[in-house]
């Protein structure tokens, strides 16, 4: 079985793919958040911060979404899991911070804290959603409207999954030690 770190046969093809669904979803969530967090500096700087964040997220999450789309059917091992959970969010967040530093985004500290949290959760959610066939753009599996309708159940299952998983593991561990 191939892992998520396997180099695709046509590497250049992977980087030509921009997952517009992941990009649009992220931009539409993150732009307004940056706008609201920057309002204390006035309307114009807040709008600039919001638009700048939306543009950055459309690009960054579109590219990472293309990678997640590429690996969605592969088994996630420890190394590829670290890539998805730690490395990709770190790279995106680092670039995001310097991008906003360059733009003199108001309330950068507050925006960065919120952004780190959203990047960590959002990146993992993108991967999760794509492993379930949602927000996949390349194969046009389903229209964007169907992805949006599936969003609430996806978020619910994303949140409840670990909550359901822990008791199962606890029972399994008890059975192993009780036998």
C-alpha positions, 0 to 999 in steps of 0.5 A, a space after each residue: 500500500 502506498 503512503 501519503 509521502 510517495 512521490 506521484 508519478 507526475 510531480 508537476 501535475 500535483 502542483 498544477 492542481 489548485 483545489 478551488 473548493 478548499 481555497 474558496 471555503 477557507 477564504 470565505 471563513 478566514 477573510 471575515 474573521 481577520 476583518 472583524 479582528 482588525 476593526 479596532 484600527 478602522 474600516 480601511 485597515 480592517 478591509 485590507 486585512 480581511 481581503 489579504 487573508 482571503 487571498 492568502 487562504 485561497 492560495 495556501 489552502 487551495 494548494 494544500 487542499 490539492 495535496 490532501 486530495 492527492 493523498 485522500 485514499 492512502 493510509 496515513 502512517 506516522 510520518 505522513 500524519 505528522 506532515 498533515 497535522 504539523 508540517 503543512 500547518 506550520 509552513 502555511 502559518 509561518 508564511 501567513 505571519 510574514 505575509 501579514 507582517 509585511 502588510 502591517 496588518 493591525 492586531 497581528 498578535 491577536 490575528 496570529 493566535 486565532 489563525 494558528 488555531 484555525 490553521 491547525 484545525 482547518 488543515 486537519 479538517 480539509 484532509 478529513 473531509 477529502 478522505 470522505 469525498 467532500 471538497 474534492 475538486 479534481 475529479 468533480 465528484 460532487 458539486 460545491 453545493 453538495 459539499 456545503 450541504 455536507 459541511 454540518 454533518 462533516 463538522 459534527 463527525 469530525 468533532 465527535 470522532 475522537 470522543 467516540 474513539 477514546 471509549 472504544 480504545 479504553 474498552 479494547 485496552 481493558 480487554 487486552 489486559 483482562 485476558 
